[in-house]
Amino acid sequence: MNETQPLIEQDEFVEVVAIVTSGLDGGVLISRDGDNGGLPHLRLSRSDFRSASPLNKAMAEKFGLTTTVLSPLFQRMSEGRQLNLRAYSFEQHAGGVRPDGSDWVLVDEVNDVALSSQIDRQARDAWLASQNSEAAQRCPWGVPGWWDEAVHWIDEELGRLDITRTGSPVQLRAWSLSAIIRIPTSVGQVFFKAVPAFMSHEGAAMAALSEAHPSMVPPPLAADGPRGWLLMPDFRGNFLGRVPDVGRWEEAVSIHARMQLEQSGRARSWLDLGCPDRTLGRMVDLVDPLITVSAGMLAGRPDGLSDEETEALLGLSMRLKFMCAQLADFNIPHSLVHGDLGGNILVKDDGGFVFFDWTDVCISHPFFDMATLANTVFDDNAFQGDEAVGLRLRDAYLKPWSQHQPMERLIQAYEAARPLGALHQAMTYMWILNNIAEDARWQLEGGLRQWLKIVLTLCGG
């Protein structure tokens, strides 16, 4: 999912409860006040819950701790919606100090500590539950020791490239779908990205794309496919969503369409690289599982689907399958779909574009990529949903496809693809939710809910 956008609404302040583990002995930091204990607390200005650097900076300033974020544990709204309550787990690294009045408590004994605050007890329980999550679904970067291993690999790869690291790595992001580190070097900023195993095809896809379309996708500096690790140059540039020149948007979608046209004959090669199969036939097979699981996951929840929405969703099965068949009749070839195009295009200083963050890449109907761009859902863009701009982008995107169909028919196919593009996004979220730990699903369920509501709206529900 989009690495540039907040997925959960933020308020003015955030209160953070910290579970800090020692990388040396596995202990948990507990402050003592007589017979009671407490966890470290921070109060910060609002920020994306995935952002790690403000948290680590605050831990150093307030407690003298040298930390990295292991994972977000939960986010909740306090009474009156004036403050986000969040809990995170951290790893304490060498070089930090133990705050006065605190002890390292063995993990096996943490549950026996009398924590005086309810929120502290909730954070402890959430952390203990996360330790019991299925190992295959836990983020590798959520395990103590991973940071040192990653930095060692970064240094080795930089050395191989004759690049010198000139300062300490800075942790930028840590959540269920990625860990991102910024590294100052002799050639400027370099960025490290790690993704979970089910998204590890991103590196191979980016390497292949950079060979075929180097002006769109700069080649990675280094990659470790099995571990889902990438080392990338600083792409630089401005986010397209912030550029108020619709002409640049038209250029970007036209370039993307031409890439998809060129790659439409290589679908099998991309599938062999590990890109998921979300062709129209496969989507037909996924409709019923998506509806059943989504209804069970979101029905009746304040932050889920209403009873009316759930009933409408349960009644959409045959209609959605028929719509897939109708779209197939337009004979537009399947191709490479970025999956989250809206917030992941940069406009470079030289006028070119960089298309990045290919974690959601798959083989599907190419028009689905416009779901996150022409009618952007999450991002605040320069045009704020201007319908005239949407039509201009549609036409700029479709023009290269005129070698397959006349423009009138392409517009019909585009309209037929709109609800299925939203359906495709919901299927992507379900794919993600099925592959991450259950206690981490809160980070992404909002996206599933949002796209299902759009499916209902576009289907007249």
One Martini backbone bead per residue (centre of mass of N, CA, C, O) as a GRO file, in nm:
protein
  461
    1MET     BB    1   0.103   0.033   0.006
    2ASN     BB    2   0.104   0.347   0.053
    3GLU     BB    3   0.400   0.521   0.165
    4THR     BB    4   0.264   0.840   0.176
    5GLN     BB    5   0.005   0.759   0.350
    6PRO     BB    6  -0.241   0.794   0.566
    7LEU     BB    7  -0.471   0.546   0.712
    8ILE     BB    8  -0.520   0.714   0.980
    9GLU     BB    9  -0.662   0.920   1.168
   10GLN     BB   10  -0.554   1.228   1.299
   11ASP     BB   11  -0.446   1.411   1.574
   12GLU     BB   12  -0.284   1.648   1.749
   13PHE     BB   13  -0.223   1.416   1.958
   14VAL     BB   14   0.018   1.173   2.100
   15GLU     BB   15   0.007   0.883   2.297
   16VAL     BB   16   0.285   0.688   2.410
   17VAL     BB   17   0.345   0.343   2.455
   18ALA     BB   18   0.631   0.156   2.579
   19ILE     BB   19   0.801  -0.133   2.460
   20VAL     BB   20   1.116  -0.215   2.597
   21THR     BB   21   1.378  -0.396   2.459
   22SER     BB   22   1.658  -0.591   2.506
   23GLY     BB   23   1.917  -0.705   2.301
   24LEU     BB   24   2.077  -0.864   2.529
   25ASP     BB   25   1.829  -1.003   2.744
   26GLY     BB   26   1.510  -0.947   2.682
   27GLY     BB   27   1.414  -0.722   2.838
   28VAL     BB   28   1.187  -0.504   3.020
   29LEU     BB   29   1.100  -0.178   3.069
   30ILE     BB   30   1.060  -0.073   3.418
   31SER     BB   31   0.907   0.129   3.633
   32ARG     BB   32   0.938   0.235   3.976
   33ASP     BB   33   0.659   0.251   4.241
   34GLY     BB   34   0.709   0.057   4.447
   35ASP     BB   35   0.479  -0.194   4.370
   36ASN     BB   36   0.470  -0.038   4.110
   37GLY     BB   37   0.439  -0.002   3.755
   38GLY     BB   38   0.584   0.124   3.437
   39LEU     BB   39   0.573   0.281   3.129
   40PRO     BB   40   0.676   0.447   2.881
   41HIS     BB   41   0.602   0.795   2.793
   42LEU     BB   42   0.457   0.989   2.522
   43ARG     BB   43   0.423   1.327   2.376
   44LEU     BB   44   0.299   1.405   2.049
   45SER     BB   45   0.279   1.504   1.760
   46ARG     BB   46   0.135   1.446   1.493
   47SER     BB   47   0.144   1.130   1.304
   48ASP     BB   48   0.226   0.880   1.141
   49PHE     BB   49   0.217   0.558   1.265
   50ARG     BB   50   0.476   0.464   1.079
   51SER     BB   51   0.660   0.661   1.210
   52ALA     BB   52   0.989   0.644   1.366
   53SER     BB   53   1.174   0.897   1.417
   54PRO     BB   54   1.009   1.053   1.638
   55LEU     BB   55   1.025   0.827   1.847
   56ASN     BB   56   1.334   0.795   1.878
   57LYS     BB   57   1.389   1.087   1.951
   58ALA     BB   58   1.210   1.095   2.209
   59MET     BB   59   1.355   0.867   2.362
   60ALA     BB   60   1.626   1.016   2.380
   61GLU     BB   61   1.534   1.287   2.515
   62LYS     BB   62   1.374   1.163   2.770
   63PHE     BB   63   1.558   0.871   2.833
   64GLY     BB   64   1.832   0.794   2.672
   65LEU     BB   65   1.746   0.617   2.431
   66THR     BB   66   1.846   0.361   2.193
   67THR     BB   67   1.624   0.321   1.922
   68THR     BB   68   1.387   0.097   1.768
   69VAL     BB   69   1.122   0.008   1.586
   70LEU     BB   70   0.926  -0.276   1.565
   71SER     BB   71   0.605  -0.208   1.643
   72PRO     BB   72   0.283  -0.161   1.616
   73LEU     BB   73   0.007  -0.236   1.837
   74PHE     BB   74  -0.182   0.032   1.869
   75GLN     BB   75  -0.490   0.229   1.808
   76ARG     BB   76  -0.659   0.489   1.997
   77MET     BB   77  -0.935   0.665   2.121
   78SER     BB   78  -1.007   0.901   2.316
   79GLU     BB   79  -1.195   1.089   2.483
   80GLY     BB   80  -1.321   1.316   2.242
   81ARG     BB   81  -1.097   1.290   2.014
   82GLN     BB   82  -0.804   1.435   2.127
   83LEU     BB   83  -0.647   1.147   2.145
   84ASN     BB   84  -0.401   0.936   2.070
   85LEU     BB   85  -0.354   0.592   2.138
   86ARG     BB   86  -0.034   0.435   2.158
   87ALA     BB   87   0.154   0.135   2.072
   88TYR     BB   88   0.497   0.022   2.114
   89SER     BB   89   0.778  -0.148   2.001
   90PHE     BB   90   1.119  -0.174   2.123
   91GLU     BB   91   1.473  -0.136   2.069
   92GLN     BB   92   1.756  -0.153   2.259
   93HIS     BB   93   2.071  -0.012   2.223
   94ALA     BB   94   2.373   0.049   2.218
   95GLY     BB   95   2.434   0.361   2.415
   96GLY     BB   96   2.234   0.359   2.615
   97VAL     BB   97   2.023   0.422   2.896
   98ARG     BB   98   1.907   0.381   3.215
   99PRO     BB   99   1.660   0.491   3.372
  100ASP     BB  100   1.571   0.616   3.646
  101GLY     BB  101   1.385   0.372   3.819
  102SER     BB  102   1.472   0.128   3.635
  103ASP     BB  103   1.405  -0.201   3.489
  104TRP     BB  104   1.492  -0.522   3.385
  105VAL     BB  105   1.246  -0.747   3.278
  106LEU     BB  106   1.167  -1.043   3.234
  107VAL     BB  107   0.953  -1.175   3.019
  108ASP     BB  108   0.835  -1.399   3.217
  109GLU     BB  109   0.767  -1.142   3.436
  110VAL     BB  110   0.580  -0.920   3.319
  111ASN     BB  111   0.292  -1.034   3.402
  112ASP     BB  112   0.364  -0.981   3.725
  113VAL     BB  113   0.344  -0.689   3.693
  114ALA     BB  114   0.217  -0.401   3.857
  115LEU     BB  115   0.027  -0.205   3.666
  116SER     BB  116  -0.132   0.104   3.714
  117SER     BB  117  -0.209   0.124   3.412
  118GLN     BB  118  -0.430   0.042   3.172
  119ILE     BB  119  -0.263   0.110   2.917
  120ASP     BB  120  -0.023  -0.061   3.004
  121ARG     BB  121  -0.172  -0.330   3.011
  122GLN     BB  122  -0.257  -0.326   2.714
  123ALA     BB  123   0.026  -0.315   2.596
  124ARG     BB  124   0.132  -0.575   2.718
  125ASP     BB  125  -0.084  -0.764   2.597
  126ALA     BB  126  -0.023  -0.696   2.300
  127TRP     BB  127   0.271  -0.786   2.305
  128LEU     BB  128   0.229  -1.079   2.395
  129ALA     BB  129   0.049  -1.153   2.155
  130SER     BB  130   0.266  -1.094   1.934
  131GLN     BB  131   0.462  -1.326   2.032
  132ASN     BB  132   0.223  -1.549   1.944
  133SER     BB  133   0.244  -1.523   1.665
  134GLU     BB  134   0.282  -1.633   1.371
  135ALA     BB  135   0.590  -1.646   1.241
  136ALA     BB  136   0.520  -1.612   0.926
  137GLN     BB  137   0.352  -1.321   1.001
  138ARG     BB  138   0.591  -1.183   1.105
  139CYS     BB  139   0.793  -0.931   1.117
  140PRO     BB  140   1.126  -0.927   1.095
  141TRP     BB  141   1.159  -0.623   1.217
  142GLY     BB  142   1.009  -0.724   1.503
  143VAL     BB  143   1.294  -0.845   1.574
  144PRO     BB  144   1.542  -0.870   1.760
  145GLY     BB  145   1.840  -0.795   1.553
  146TRP     BB  146   1.762  -0.699   1.267
  147TRP     BB  147   1.899  -0.425   1.242
  148ASP     BB  148   2.194  -0.523   1.246
  149GLU     BB  149   2.167  -0.701   0.996
  150ALA     BB  150   2.085  -0.478   0.795
  151VAL     BB  151   2.330  -0.288   0.834
  152HIS     BB  152   2.540  -0.491   0.747
  153TRP     BB  153   2.436  -0.523   0.458
  154ILE     BB  154   2.455  -0.229   0.375
  155ASP     BB  155   2.763  -0.203   0.413
  156GLU     BB  156   2.842  -0.421   0.213
  157GLU     BB  157   2.707  -0.294  -0.040
  158LEU     BB  158   2.849  -0.025  -0.033
  159GLY     BB  159   3.134  -0.141  -0.059
  160ARG     BB  160   3.086  -0.276  -0.337
  161LEU     BB  161   3.015   0.033  -0.453
  162ASP     BB  162   3.206   0.252  -0.329
  163ILE     BB  163   3.044   0.340  -0.065
  164THR     BB  164   3.015   0.578   0.198
  165ARG     BB  165   2.935   0.599   0.517
  166THR     BB  166   2.854   0.923   0.702
  167GLY     BB  167   2.635   0.790   0.900
  168SER     BB  168   2.358   0.725   1.061
  169PRO     BB  169   2.100   0.542   1.055
  170VAL     BB  170   1.747   0.604   0.969
  171GLN     BB  171   1.441   0.545   1.092
  172LEU     BB  172   1.127   0.582   0.918
  173ARG     BB  173   0.987   0.281   0.907
  174ALA     BB  174   0.723   0.073   1.085
  175TRP     BB  175   0.536  -0.203   0.961
  176SER     BB  176   0.372  -0.460   0.806
  177LEU     BB  177   0.497  -0.369   0.497
  178SER     BB  178   0.752  -0.198   0.622
  179ALA     BB  179   1.102  -0.102   0.609
  180ILE     BB  180   1.273   0.220   0.654
  181ILE     BB  181   1.600   0.348   0.553
  182ARG     BB  182   1.832   0.610   0.607
  183ILE     BB  183   2.148   0.683   0.426
  184PRO     BB  184   2.437   0.840   0.462
  185THR     BB  185   2.654   0.938   0.188
  186SER     BB  186   2.895   1.008  -0.059
  187VAL     BB  187   2.619   1.015  -0.273
  188GLY     BB  188   2.407   1.042  -0.063
  189GLN     BB  189   2.108   0.933  -0.031
  190VAL     BB  190   2.000   0.618   0.099
  191PHE     BB  191   1.764   0.339   0.055
  192PHE     BB  192   1.595   0.113   0.265
  193LYS     BB  193   1.397  -0.191   0.195
  194ALA     BB  194   1.143  -0.387   0.359
  195VAL     BB  195   0.958  -0.688   0.302
  196PRO     BB  196   0.753  -0.923   0.300
  197ALA     BB  197   0.744  -1.231   0.161
  198PHE     BB  198   0.474  -1.179  -0.015
  199MET     BB  199   0.651  -0.909  -0.145
  200SER     BB  200   0.944  -1.000  -0.267
  201HIS     BB  201   0.894  -0.938  -0.583
  202GLU     BB  202   0.966  -0.638  -0.608
  203GLY     BB  203   1.268  -0.651  -0.682
  204ALA     BB  204   1.237  -0.808  -0.950
  205ALA     BB  205   1.045  -0.607  -1.082
  206MET     BB  206   1.231  -0.357  -1.071
  207ALA     BB  207   1.466  -0.475  -1.229
  208ALA     BB  208   1.306  -0.536  -1.489
  209LEU     BB  209   1.195  -0.248  -1.535
  210SER     BB  210   1.472  -0.100  -1.549
  211GLU     BB  211   1.549  -0.237  -1.817
  212ALA     BB  212   1.289  -0.155  -1.990
  213HIS     BB  213   1.236   0.134  -1.793
  214PRO     BB  214   1.462   0.352  -1.682
  215SER     BB  215   1.294   0.627  -1.673
  216MET     BB  216   1.085   0.508  -1.451
  217VAL     BB  217   1.293   0.280  -1.318
  218PRO     BB  218   1.526   0.268  -1.111
  219PRO     BB  219   1.782   0.091  -1.022
  220PRO     BB  220   1.890  -0.098  -0.796
  221LEU     BB  221   2.172  -0.129  -0.602
  222ALA     BB  222   2.030  -0.362  -0.427
  223ALA     BB  223   1.946  -0.720  -0.363
  224ASP     BB  224   1.729  -0.947  -0.153
  225GLY     BB  225   1.491  -1.154  -0.228
  226PRO     BB  226   1.436  -1.354   0.013
  227ARG     BB  227   1.426  -1.086   0.219
  228GLY     BB  228   1.312  -0.819   0.084
  229TRP     BB  229   1.563  -0.639  -0.018
  230LEU     BB  230   1.646  -0.283  -0.065
  231LEU     BB  231   1.866  -0.064  -0.253
  232MET     BB  232   1.831   0.293  -0.297
  233PRO     BB  233   1.810   0.568  -0.443
  234ASP     BB  234   1.747   0.897  -0.466
  235PHE     BB  235   1.483   1.008  -0.648
  236ARG     BB  236   1.343   1.251  -0.620
  237GLY     BB  237   1.118   1.504  -0.613
  238ASN     BB  238   0.775   1.546  -0.685
  239PHE     BB  239   0.469   1.490  -0.611
  240LEU     BB  240   0.217   1.469  -0.825
  241GLY     BB  241  -0.020   1.547  -0.624
  242ARG     BB  242   0.129   1.854  -0.595
  243VAL     BB  243   0.081   1.912  -0.900
  244PRO     BB  244  -0.096   2.185  -1.078
  245ASP     BB  245  -0.034   2.021  -1.360
  246VAL     BB  246  -0.219   1.841  -1.578
  247GLY     BB  247  -0.005   1.779  -1.794
  248ARG     BB  248   0.173   1.596  -1.614
  249TRP     BB  249  -0.043   1.383  -1.566
  250GLU     BB  250  -0.083   1.305  -1.861
  251GLU     BB  251   0.202   1.206  -1.906
  252ALA     BB  252   0.209   0.984  -1.690
  253VAL     BB  253  -0.032   0.805  -1.794
  254SER     BB  254   0.086   0.760  -2.075
  255ILE     BB  255   0.343   0.616  -1.992
  256HIS     BB  256   0.205   0.387  -1.841
  257ALA     BB  257   0.042   0.276  -2.080
  258ARG     BB  258   0.288   0.207  -2.261
  259MET     BB  259   0.405   0.003  -2.069
  260GLN     BB  260   0.162  -0.190  -2.065
  261LEU     BB  261   0.162  -0.252  -2.364
  262GLU     BB  262   0.448  -0.376  -2.374
  263GLN     BB  263   0.375  -0.596  -2.127
  264SER     BB  264   0.124  -0.768  -2.235
  265GLY     BB  265   0.319  -1.008  -2.360
  266ARG     BB  266   0.454  -1.072  -2.038
  267ALA     BB  267   0.277  -1.209  -1.818
  268ARG     BB  268   0.421  -1.479  -1.762
  269SER     BB  269   0.689  -1.358  -1.662
  270TRP     BB  270   0.568  -1.211  -1.415
  271LEU     BB  271   0.455  -1.460  -1.277
  272ASP     BB  272   0.737  -1.602  -1.253
  273LEU     BB  273   0.837  -1.363  -1.048
  274GLY     BB  274   0.558  -1.348  -0.842
  275CYS     BB  275   0.324  -1.216  -0.951
  276PRO     BB  276   0.013  -1.181  -0.910
  277ASP     BB  277  -0.299  -1.329  -0.994
  278ARG     BB  278  -0.553  -1.080  -1.134
  279THR     BB  279  -0.732  -1.181  -1.330
  280LEU     BB  280  -1.050  -1.204  -1.424
  281GLY     BB  281  -1.080  -1.506  -1.364
  282ARG     BB  282  -0.959  -1.489  -1.078
  283MET     BB  283  -1.164  -1.283  -0.966
  284VAL     BB  284  -1.407  -1.465  -0.979
  285ASP     BB  285  -1.292  -1.664  -0.762
  286LEU     BB  286  -1.265  -1.418  -0.533
  287VAL     BB  287  -1.543  -1.301  -0.465
  288ASP     BB  288  -1.663  -1.488  -0.244
  289PRO     BB  289  -1.432  -1.478  -0.036
  290LEU     BB  290  -1.438  -1.173   0.000
  291ILE     BB  291  -1.728  -1.139   0.100
  292THR     BB  292  -1.724  -1.335   0.339
  293VAL     BB  293  -1.479  -1.219   0.496
  294SER     BB  294  -1.563  -0.921   0.508
  295ALA     BB  295  -1.829  -0.956   0.656
  296GLY     BB  296  -1.700  -1.093   0.909
  297MET     BB  297  -1.491  -0.854   0.973
  298LEU     BB  298  -1.705  -0.578   0.940
  299ALA     BB  299  -1.961  -0.644   1.063
  300GLY     BB  300  -2.107  -0.420   1.299
  301ARG     BB  301  -1.889  -0.209   1.301
  302PRO     BB  302  -1.808   0.114   1.353
  303ASP     BB  303  -1.543   0.060   1.140
  304GLY     BB  304  -1.727  -0.073   0.924
  305LEU     BB  305  -2.019  -0.229   0.836
  306SER     BB  306  -2.325  -0.209   0.781
  307ASP     BB  307  -2.603  -0.388   0.748
  308GLU     BB  308  -2.671  -0.275   0.466
  309GLU     BB  309  -2.390  -0.317   0.340
  310THR     BB  310  -2.368  -0.619   0.389
  311GLU     BB  311  -2.617  -0.702   0.228
  312ALA     BB  312  -2.525  -0.580  -0.041
  313LEU     BB  313  -2.264  -0.742  -0.068
  314LEU     BB  314  -2.395  -1.032  -0.060
  315GLY     BB  315  -2.561  -0.948  -0.343
  316LEU     BB  316  -2.296  -0.919  -0.563
  317SER     BB  317  -2.171  -1.168  -0.689
  318MET     BB  318  -2.298  -1.207  -0.978
  319ARG     BB  319  -2.249  -0.920  -1.078
  320LEU     BB  320  -1.938  -0.917  -1.065
  321LYS     BB  321  -1.893  -1.156  -1.253
  322PHE     BB  322  -2.035  -1.030  -1.497
  323MET     BB  323  -1.851  -0.780  -1.517
  324CYS     BB  324  -1.596  -0.938  -1.587
  325ALA     BB  325  -1.707  -1.053  -1.853
  326GLN     BB  326  -1.764  -0.782  -1.989
  327LEU     BB  327  -1.472  -0.674  -1.984
  328ALA     BB  328  -1.346  -0.908  -2.151
  329ASP     BB  329  -1.503  -0.833  -2.427
  330PHE     BB  330  -1.292  -0.591  -2.503
  331ASN     BB  331  -0.995  -0.706  -2.542
  332ILE     BB  332  -0.801  -0.634  -2.312
  333PRO     BB  333  -0.498  -0.684  -2.213
  334HIS     BB  334  -0.316  -0.809  -1.992
  335SER     BB  335  -0.110  -0.663  -1.724
  336LEU     BB  336   0.072  -0.447  -1.562
  337VAL     BB  337   0.008  -0.365  -1.214
  338HIS     BB  338   0.081  -0.161  -0.964
  339GLY     BB  339  -0.184  -0.082  -0.742
  340ASP     BB  340  -0.053   0.233  -0.632
  341LEU     BB  341  -0.024   0.507  -0.810
  342GLY     BB  342  -0.124   0.780  -0.678
  343GLY     BB  343   0.145   0.814  -0.454
  344ASN     BB  344   0.394   0.689  -0.679
  345ILE     BB  345   0.480   0.974  -0.821
  346LEU     BB  346   0.753   1.145  -0.965
  347VAL     BB  347   0.881   1.470  -1.030
  348LYS     BB  348   1.142   1.569  -1.194
  349ASP     BB  349   1.364   1.818  -1.263
  350ASP     BB  350   1.386   1.713  -1.581
  351GLY     BB  351   1.062   1.604  -1.625
  352GLY     BB  352   1.040   1.339  -1.527
  353PHE     BB  353   0.967   1.003  -1.404
  354VAL     BB  354   0.878   0.818  -1.101
  355PHE     BB  355   0.805   0.474  -1.033
  356PHE     BB  356   0.699   0.351  -0.719
  357ASP     BB  357   0.611   0.113  -0.520
  358TRP     BB  358   0.576  -0.244  -0.603
  359THR     BB  359   0.412  -0.431  -0.392
  360ASP     BB  360   0.120  -0.450  -0.575
  361VAL     BB  361   0.203  -0.608  -0.801
  362CYS     BB  362   0.038  -0.728  -1.106
  363ILE     BB  363  -0.190  -0.928  -1.293
  364SER     BB  364  -0.420  -0.737  -1.495
  365HIS     BB  365  -0.624  -0.497  -1.557
  366PRO     BB  366  -0.492  -0.199  -1.655
  367PHE     BB  367  -0.728   0.008  -1.571
  368PHE     BB  368  -0.702  -0.024  -1.253
  369ASP     BB  369  -0.481   0.200  -1.204
  370MET     BB  370  -0.695   0.446  -1.206
  371ALA     BB  371  -0.830   0.423  -0.922
  372THR     BB  372  -0.574   0.593  -0.773
  373LEU     BB  373  -0.583   0.860  -0.972
  374ALA     BB  374  -0.848   0.986  -1.099
  375ASN     BB  375  -0.986   0.876  -0.804
  376THR     BB  376  -0.868   0.960  -0.534
  377VAL     BB  377  -0.892   0.847  -0.202
  378PHE     BB  378  -0.650   0.933   0.009
  379ASP     BB  379  -0.541   1.169  -0.144
  380ASP     BB  380  -0.431   1.500  -0.149
  381ASN     BB  381  -0.479   1.680  -0.427
  382ALA     BB  382  -0.461   1.944  -0.653
  383PHE     BB  383  -0.786   1.874  -0.759
  384GLN     BB  384  -1.007   1.757  -0.572
  385GLY     BB  385  -1.188   1.580  -0.779
  386ASP     BB  386  -1.192   1.687  -1.062
  387GLU     BB  387  -1.381   1.596  -1.330
  388ALA     BB  388  -1.228   1.723  -1.568
  389VAL     BB  389  -0.960   1.593  -1.498
  390GLY     BB  390  -1.054   1.300  -1.511
  391LEU     BB  391  -1.114   1.309  -1.821
  392ARG     BB  392  -0.829   1.384  -1.915
  393LEU     BB  393  -0.692   1.133  -1.796
  394ARG     BB  394  -0.848   0.923  -1.941
  395ASP     BB  395  -0.769   1.008  -2.233
  396ALA     BB  396  -0.460   0.991  -2.194
  397TYR     BB  397  -0.460   0.690  -2.122
  398LEU     BB  398  -0.625   0.570  -2.377
  399LYS     BB  399  -0.479   0.652  -2.639
  400PRO     BB  400  -0.264   0.414  -2.662
  401TRP     BB  401  -0.510   0.192  -2.688
  402SER     BB  402  -0.611   0.246  -2.993
  403GLN     BB  403  -0.477  -0.016  -3.119
  404HIS     BB  404  -0.730  -0.198  -3.010
  405GLN     BB  405  -0.944   0.048  -2.989
  406PRO     BB  406  -1.171   0.260  -3.005
  407MET     BB  407  -1.244   0.525  -2.810
  408GLU     BB  408  -1.538   0.461  -2.746
  409ARG     BB  409  -1.477   0.173  -2.638
  410LEU     BB  410  -1.272   0.250  -2.422
  411ILE     BB  411  -1.469   0.412  -2.249
  412GLN     BB  412  -1.650   0.174  -2.187
  413ALA     BB  413  -1.430   0.007  -2.047
  414TYR     BB  414  -1.359   0.210  -1.830
  415GLU     BB  415  -1.639   0.212  -1.694
  416ALA     BB  416  -1.642  -0.098  -1.640
  417ALA     BB  417  -1.372  -0.081  -1.453
  418ARG     BB  418  -1.432   0.087  -1.199
  419PRO     BB  419  -1.561  -0.119  -0.995
  420LEU     BB  420  -1.325  -0.330  -1.041
  421GLY     BB  421  -1.099  -0.154  -0.932
  422ALA     BB  422  -1.210  -0.155  -0.644
  423LEU     BB  423  -1.214  -0.461  -0.615
  424HIS     BB  424  -0.911  -0.498  -0.653
  425GLN     BB  425  -0.833  -0.343  -0.399
  426ALA     BB  426  -0.981  -0.530  -0.200
  427MET     BB  427  -0.812  -0.781  -0.278
  428THR     BB  428  -0.545  -0.671  -0.186
  429TYR     BB  429  -0.621  -0.639   0.112
  430MET     BB  430  -0.691  -0.935   0.159
  431TRP     BB  431  -0.414  -1.045   0.093
  432ILE     BB  432  -0.275  -0.898   0.322
  433LEU     BB  433  -0.452  -0.989   0.569
  434ASN     BB  434  -0.379  -1.300   0.517
  435ASN     BB  435  -0.042  -1.233   0.565
  436ILE     BB  436  -0.089  -1.116   0.843
  437ALA     BB  437  -0.117  -1.056   1.150
  438GLU     BB  438  -0.397  -1.031   1.334
  439ASP     BB  439  -0.287  -0.794   1.532
  440ALA     BB  440  -0.226  -0.606   1.250
  441ARG     BB  441  -0.500  -0.540   1.091
  442TRP     BB  442  -0.569  -0.248   1.184
  443GLN     BB  443  -0.374  -0.107   0.969
  444LEU     BB  444  -0.579  -0.217   0.699
  445GLU     BB  445  -0.897  -0.229   0.723
  446GLY     BB  446  -0.970   0.054   0.616
  447GLY     BB  447  -0.914  -0.009   0.316
  448LEU     BB  448  -1.124  -0.227   0.276
  449ARG     BB  449  -1.370  -0.059   0.354
  450GLN     BB  450  -1.337   0.170   0.146
  451TRP     BB  451  -1.352  -0.008  -0.116
  452LEU     BB  452  -1.627  -0.140  -0.063
  453LYS     BB  453  -1.786   0.124  -0.065
  454ILE     BB  454  -1.714   0.189  -0.359
  455VAL     BB  455  -1.839  -0.055  -0.486
  456LEU     BB  456  -2.127   0.010  -0.391
  457THR     BB  457  -2.151   0.285  -0.529
  458LEU     BB  458  -2.081   0.186  -0.830
  459CYS     BB  459  -2.337  -0.030  -0.796
  460GLY     BB  460  -2.576   0.139  -0.641
  461GLY     BB  461  -2.557   0.095  -0.299
   0.00000   0.00000   0.00000
